[in-house]
Amino acid sequence: MSRLVAVTALGLALIAAVPATAAAGTTISTTQLFQPKRQTAGCGATNPIVSRKEVLCSAKGIPRPAHSSPSVGDPFVELTATGKPQLVLISQDSFIPGSKVKTLAQGSLWSSRGVTCSVGSSTILCFNADNHGFLIGNGHYTSF
């Protein structure tokens, strides 16, 4: 439980910091696909044909959705501007066609579709306006 509280507190701190850092001249990346330096996770905006609302992320440690087939698709987590993260199975490339993965430096911020992500050296923390989100990377998944 204390881990969830710490992750939620970090999410709240980042939400409060985003307007301040943006005003201070810190760049917020809007690249289509990104990953941390250690390449332990990846996130990006979904192909508009699939959805114009979702940010989709993958990493080792994201669990399969409950009651899902063990042989269909890979586990991803998706987040929209409001609401809780959802575990989904993806069996085809659902990102914007032609997008190249950009490695973002530790401490970088990324934002698209009402979701903001903070990049660590091997983790990605994403959250929305409802203060729901997740932390992925290093073989772990925590949602809040």
C-alpha positions in Angstrom: 0.0 0.0 0.0 2.8 2.4 0.8 4.2 2.0 -2.8 0.8 3.0 -4.2 0.8 6.1 -2.0 4.3 7.0 -3.1 3.4 6.6 -6.8 0.3 8.6 -6.3 2.2 11.4 -4.5 4.7 11.4 -7.3 1.9 11.7 -9.8 0.4 14.6 -7.9 3.8 16.4 -7.7 4.3 16.0 -11.4 0.8 17.3 -12.2 1.6 20.4 -10.1 5.0 20.8 -11.7 4.0 20.5 -15.4 2.6 24.0 -15.8 5.5 25.5 -13.8 8.2 23.6 -15.9 6.4 24.4 -19.1 6.3 28.1 -18.1 10.0 28.0 -17.2 10.9 27.0 -20.7 11.2 23.2 -20.3 10.3 21.4 -23.4 7.5 18.9 -23.3 8.0 16.3 -26.0 5.1 15.4 -28.4 7.0 12.8 -30.4 4.8 10.0 -31.6 6.7 7.1 -29.9 9.2 7.3 -27.1 11.2 5.1 -24.7 13.6 5.7 -21.7 17.3 5.5 -22.1 17.5 1.8 -21.0 14.7 0.8 -23.4 12.7 -1.0 -20.8 9.3 0.5 -21.8 7.7 2.3 -24.7 4.7 4.6 -25.2 3.0 6.5 -27.9 -0.2 7.9 -29.3 -2.4 5.3 -31.0 -3.0 5.4 -34.8 -6.0 7.7 -35.4 -7.7 4.9 -37.3 -7.7 2.9 -34.1 -8.4 5.8 -31.7 -7.8 9.5 -31.4 -8.0 9.4 -27.6 -5.5 6.8 -26.3 -1.9 6.6 -25.3 -0.6 3.1 -25.4 2.4 1.7 -23.6 4.2 -1.6 -23.4 6.8 -3.0 -21.0 7.8 -6.3 -19.4 5.7 -6.8 -16.3 2.4 -5.5 -17.6 -0.1 -8.2 -16.8 -2.5 -9.7 -19.2 -6.1 -8.6 -18.7 -8.3 -10.9 -16.5 -10.0 -13.7 -18.4 -7.9 -13.2 -21.5 -6.6 -15.9 -23.9 -3.0 -16.8 -23.1 -2.3 -17.2 -26.9 -3.7 -14.0 -28.3 -1.9 -10.6 -28.3 0.7 -9.0 -26.0 -0.2 -7.0 -22.9 -0.3 -3.2 -23.1 -1.8 -0.5 -20.9 -3.8 2.3 -22.4 -4.7 5.7 -20.8 -7.0 8.5 -21.9 -7.4 12.1 -20.7 -9.8 10.9 -18.0 -10.5 7.6 -16.3 -8.3 4.7 -15.1 -5.7 2.9 -17.1 -6.9 -0.2 -18.9 -5.0 -3.4 -19.6 -5.5 -4.5 -23.2 -4.1 -7.2 -25.6 -2.6 -5.9 -28.8 -1.8 -8.3 -31.7 -0.9 -5.7 -34.4 1.0 -2.4 -34.6 -1.5 0.2 -33.2 0.8 3.2 -33.3 0.9 6.0 -35.9 2.3 4.6 -39.1 5.9 5.7 -40.0 6.6 6.8 -36.4 10.2 6.3 -35.2 10.9 5.6 -31.6 12.7 8.5 -29.9 14.8 7.9 -26.7 14.0 10.6 -24.2 16.4 11.6 -21.4 15.7 11.0 -17.8 13.5 13.8 -16.4 11.9 14.5 -19.8 8.2 15.1 -20.0 6.0 13.9 -22.8 2.3 14.9 -23.5 -0.4 14.0 -25.9 -4.1 13.4 -25.9 -4.5 14.7 -22.3 -1.9 12.3 -20.9 1.4 13.4 -19.5 4.4 11.1 -18.9 7.6 11.5 -17.0 10.6 9.5 -18.2 13.1 8.0 -15.8 16.3 6.1 -16.9 14.3 2.9 -17.1 10.7 3.7 -16.2 7.8 5.7 -17.5 5.2 7.3 -15.2 2.0 8.4 -17.1 -1.0 10.2 -15.6 -4.1 12.1 -16.7 -6.3 15.0 -15.3 -8.1 12.6 -13.0 -4.8 11.7 -11.4 -5.1 8.1 -12.7 -2.2 6.5 -14.4 0.6 3.9 -14.1 4.3 3.3 -13.6 6.0 0.8 -15.9 9.5 -0.4 -16.6 12.1 -2.7 -14.9 9.6 -5.6 -15.2 7.0 -3.9 -12.9 3.5 -2.4 -13.4 1.7 -0.3 -10.9 -1.5 1.5 -11.6 -3.2 4.3 -9.6 
